[in-house]
């Protein structure tokens, strides 16, 4: 069983910063990519940022230059540093990872339960 646990969400004023963390635990042989999605009520889940095990990153246009994704591969942990937050960043942020349990198994996707980020104006 592989689990993702997010932390770091909360309430912040516009222009402020928050850092989200996500730890993958369980039977993990390797992690190919980790990242963050966000989903507002009634809307589709949108990619925020992702990072591969090799350090390649990708960002949504709406957060590029404000958010920074990083990871600690040894700890199977991904971080999302969010600066210059805007009210429109308010929503639930979900961590995800593409992992394999053993060297002989294939990769599969795992999702966290989400953490709420609220930015007040």
Residue pairs with C-beta under 8 A, 6 or more apart in sequence:
1 26
1 27
2 24
2 25
2 26
2 27
2 28
2 97
2 99
2 101
2 110
3 24
3 25
3 26
3 110
3 112
4 22
4 23
4 24
4 25
4 95
4 96
4 97
4 110
4 111
4 112
5 22
5 23
5 25
5 112
5 113
6 20
6 21
6 22
6 93
6 94
6 95
6 112
6 113
6 114
6 115
7 20
7 21
7 22
7 115
8 18
8 19
8 20
8 21
8 115
9 18
9 20
9 93
9 115
9 116
9 117
10 18
10 116
10 117
10 118
11 118
11 119
11 120
12 18
12 85
12 117
12 118
12 119
12 120
13 119
13 120
14 85
14 86
14 87
14 119
14 120
14 121
15 84
15 85
16 85
16 119
17 81
17 82
17 83
17 84
17 85
18 82
18 85
18 117
19 79
19 80
19 81
19 82
20 36
20 79
20 80
20 82
20 93
20 95
20 115
20 117
21 77
21 78
21 79
21 80
22 34
22 36
22 77
22 78
22 79
22 95
22 97
22 112
23 75
23 76
23 77
24 31
24 34
24 76
24 77
24 97
24 99
24 110
25 76
27 101
27 102
28 76
28 99
28 100
28 101
29 99
29 100
29 101
29 102
29 103
29 105
30 53
30 99
30 100
30 103
31 53
31 73
31 76
31 97
31 98
31 99
32 52
32 53
32 98
32 99
32 100
32 107
33 50
33 51
33 52
33 53
33 97
33 98
34 50
34 51
34 71
34 76
34 78
34 95
34 96
34 97
34 98
35 47
35 48
35 49
35 50
35 51
35 58
35 69
35 78
35 95
35 96
35 97
36 47
36 48
36 49
36 50
36 69
36 78
36 80
36 93
36 94
36 95
36 96
37 45
37 46
37 47
37 48
37 93
37 94
37 96
38 45
38 46
38 48
38 89
38 91
38 92
38 93
38 94
38 117
39 45
39 46
39 91
39 92
39 94
39 114
40 90
40 91
40 92
41 91
45 94
46 60
47 58
47 60
48 59
48 60
48 63
48 67
48 80
48 93
49 57
49 58
49 59
49 60
49 63
49 67
49 69
49 80
50 57
50 58
50 69
51 57
51 58
51 69
51 70
51 71
51 78
53 71
53 73
55 71
57 69
59 67
59 69
62 88
63 82
63 89
66 82
66 83
66 84
66 85
67 80
67 81
67 82
67 83
68 80
68 81
68 83
69 78
69 79
69 80
69 81
70 78
70 79
70 81
71 77
71 78
71 79
72 79
76 97
78 95
78 97
80 93
82 89
82 117
85 117
85 119
86 119
87 119
87 120
87 121
88 119
89 117
89 119
90 117
90 118
90 119
91 116
91 117
92 114
92 115
92 116
92 117
93 114
93 115
93 116
93 117
94 111
94 112
94 113
94 114
95 111
95 112
96 109
96 110
96 111
96 112
97 109
97 110
98 107
98 108
98 109
98 110
99 107
99 108
99 110
100 106
100 107
100 108
